[in-house]
Amino acid sequence: MRVTIVGTGYVGLVSGACFADFGHHVTCVDTDAAKIAVLQRNEIPLYEPGLDRMVETSVREGRLDFTTDLKKPVADADAVFIAVGTPSRRGDGHADLSYVYAAAREIAMALAGFTVVITKSTVPVGTSDEVERIICEMRPDADFTVVSNPEFLREGAAIQDFKHPDRIVIGTDNARARIVMDELYRPLYLNRAPMLYTGRRSAELIKYAANAFLATKITFINEIADLCEKLGADVQEVARGVGLDNRIGAKFLHPGPGFGGSCLPKDILALVKTGQDQAAPLRIVETVLAVNDARKRAMARKVAAAVGNLRGKTIAVLGLTFKPNTDDMREAPSIPLITALQDFGARVRAYDPVGTEQARGLLADVTFCDGPYACANGADAVVIVTEWEQFRALDLDRLKATMASPVVIDLRNIYPAREITKRGFGYHGVGHPLDKG
Ligand SMILES: NC(=O)c1ccc[n+]([C@@H]2O[C@H](COP(=O)([O-])OP(=O)(O)OC[C@H]3O[C@@H](n4cnc5c(N)ncnc54)[C@H](O)[C@@H]3O)[C@@H](O)[C@H]2O)c1
């Protein structure tokens, strides 16, 4: 089967590499010529574990290639995915669909033979209808159908998620499209990944509703963590006790500095806007957004509560990306946290295993360091913001020796409080009884 992916970012590149790995012939297209040049040199323009080897193998075996020109690959394709970005629109927070519609127009002009056009980008309900209208208007002769197939992969575990999804959601009522989609995903179906066929609008909404539910779970446990601190309870014990209930589940019950990343904040904002436009406001989700926004700067107040007046103090921030195993800095909680620390007068040193280059462009007046111990050098406190594996087993004696005062603010609760306090550190986790005010 011939597949063309328009938009070679996280989702486009991972999907393209995985479809090629299944044996399909895949062309990934992007308007960013520099990105395509990097891929054509056999380099990967983003950090995702395992992706380099998978791309290298499929390119070598002739199943995967990259181009800036979509005409031929779209004309030859059985399936064309739209996987371009859908960021927040400046000014009003709705999803910016200009990239999706531009891609639809370019695809329209190149279509030849029956083609399934698939919106994989996260798009508001009705966008696939509009993609269909655009293509019909530009190419009334074209033989095509538009399918919604939202993506649920997580950065940092993207290949595993793509190859072992909880479900594959496919929004279409077109029988010919169904044959193509079944063939595309057949290897996963053989792995018993459930294929959920729905209406196109339902498929579009499933993606937003799922993200909103996950964000609600995170925000819920964050507020319970705050309450634990007031009451002297331990949020990790509470989360375990709650999560063992099968109706609730243990995942996404880890408190932290608030959710960020390339998806949750913008998708939830877009869903809130859709609800308001439809006079069906999503009040719970609106509150989740507001609570989460406030939380990021509140984490700086937590640092101040642990260290005292921050003016002139040096704070070492470990972890900058919004989660481990990615270099993605989009909407990372570290950004508002660091800005707030600087507003309080602190000097900030920072270290991230792979995100430093991305972070440089987003953060001013930060001293970027080569490792966790260099970062902690002379610091009045270390703040763990992202739970990279390498921060889980730091040499605590070495860390202590290099710091001006041994205080750890662990915003991911990766250290057992008793162990670290025994080593002479002041320790402040999230939702921890030691933080009882
Ligand atoms: N990143 C994730 O973890 C994730 C997970 C699930 C869903 N999504 C959704 O998938 C979509 C893509 O996200 P992403 O993180 O991969 O975005 P990204 O910003 O990493 O990549 C988008 C790519 O599309 C390219 N592009 C834009 N217009 C184009 C056009 N007309 N033709 C060809 N290429 C074009 C850009 O140059 C860019 O390389 C978004 O809607 C996002 O919400 C992302």
The ligand as a MOL file (V3000), in Angstrom:
LIG
                    3D

  0  0  0     0  0            999 V3000
M  V30 BEGIN CTAB
M  V30 COUNTS 44 48 0 0 0
M  V30 BEGIN ATOM
M  V30 1 N 3.1340 15.5800 19.3480 0
M  V30 2 C 2.2990 14.7150 19.8870 0
M  V30 3 O 2.6140 14.0320 20.8560 0
M  V30 4 C 0.9140 14.5130 19.2960 0
M  V30 5 C 0.1510 13.4110 19.7120 0
M  V30 6 C -1.1100 13.2280 19.1620 0
M  V30 7 C -1.6140 14.1380 18.2410 0
M  V30 8 N -0.8540 15.2220 17.8680 0 CHG=1
M  V30 9 C -1.4160 16.1520 16.8780 0
M  V30 10 O -0.8020 15.8720 15.6150 0
M  V30 11 C -0.6260 17.0840 14.8790 0
M  V30 12 C 0.8350 17.2820 14.5350 0
M  V30 13 O 1.5490 17.4550 15.7630 0
M  V30 14 P 3.1410 17.4080 15.8110 0
M  V30 15 O 3.5330 17.4920 17.2410 0
M  V30 16 O 3.6280 16.2980 14.9690 0 CHG=-1
M  V30 17 O 3.4600 18.8110 15.0810 0
M  V30 18 P 4.8670 19.3790 14.6090 0
M  V30 19 O 4.7760 20.8470 14.7770 0
M  V30 20 O 5.9770 18.6210 15.2600 0
M  V30 21 O 4.8970 19.0230 13.0450 0
M  V30 22 C 4.0420 19.5790 12.0920 0
M  V30 23 C 4.8010 19.6030 10.7640 0
M  V30 24 O 3.9080 19.9670 9.7130 0
M  V30 25 C 4.6420 20.7200 8.7590 0
M  V30 26 N 3.7070 21.4200 7.8730 0
M  V30 27 C 2.9150 22.4730 8.1300 0
M  V30 28 N 2.1770 22.7900 7.0460 0
M  V30 29 C 2.4980 21.9040 6.0800 0
M  V30 30 C 2.0470 21.6750 4.7430 0
M  V30 31 N 1.1060 22.4280 4.1750 0
M  V30 32 N 2.6150 20.6600 4.0520 0
M  V30 33 C 3.5490 19.8870 4.5960 0
M  V30 34 N 4.0070 20.0330 5.8580 0
M  V30 35 C 3.4790 21.0290 6.5960 0
M  V30 36 C 5.5150 21.6090 9.6280 0
M  V30 37 O 6.6120 22.1350 8.9070 0
M  V30 38 C 5.9380 20.6270 10.7200 0
M  V30 39 O 7.1480 19.9710 10.3950 0
M  V30 40 C -1.2120 18.1880 15.7480 0
M  V30 41 O -2.5600 18.3940 15.3880 0
M  V30 42 C -1.1280 17.6070 17.1470 0
M  V30 43 O -2.1040 18.1580 18.0100 0
M  V30 44 C 0.4060 15.4130 18.3660 0
M  V30 END ATOM
M  V30 BEGIN BOND
M  V30 1 1 1 2
M  V30 2 2 2 3
M  V30 3 1 2 4
M  V30 4 1 4 5
M  V30 5 2 4 44
M  V30 6 2 5 6
M  V30 7 1 6 7
M  V30 8 2 7 8
M  V30 9 1 8 9
M  V30 10 1 8 44
M  V30 11 1 9 10
M  V30 12 1 9 42
M  V30 13 1 10 11
M  V30 14 1 11 12
M  V30 15 1 11 40
M  V30 16 1 12 13
M  V30 17 1 13 14
M  V30 18 2 14 15
M  V30 19 1 14 16
M  V30 20 1 14 17
M  V30 21 1 17 18
M  V30 22 2 18 19
M  V30 23 1 18 20
M  V30 24 1 18 21
M  V30 25 1 21 22
M  V30 26 1 22 23
M  V30 27 1 23 24
M  V30 28 1 23 38
M  V30 29 1 24 25
M  V30 30 1 25 26
M  V30 31 1 25 36
M  V30 32 1 26 27
M  V30 33 1 26 35
M  V30 34 2 27 28
M  V30 35 1 28 29
M  V30 36 1 29 30
M  V30 37 2 29 35
M  V30 38 1 30 31
M  V30 39 2 30 32
M  V30 40 1 32 33
M  V30 41 2 33 34
M  V30 42 1 34 35
M  V30 43 1 36 37
M  V30 44 1 36 38
M  V30 45 1 38 39
M  V30 46 1 40 41
M  V30 47 1 40 42
M  V30 48 1 42 43
M  V30 END BOND
M  V30 END CTAB
M  END
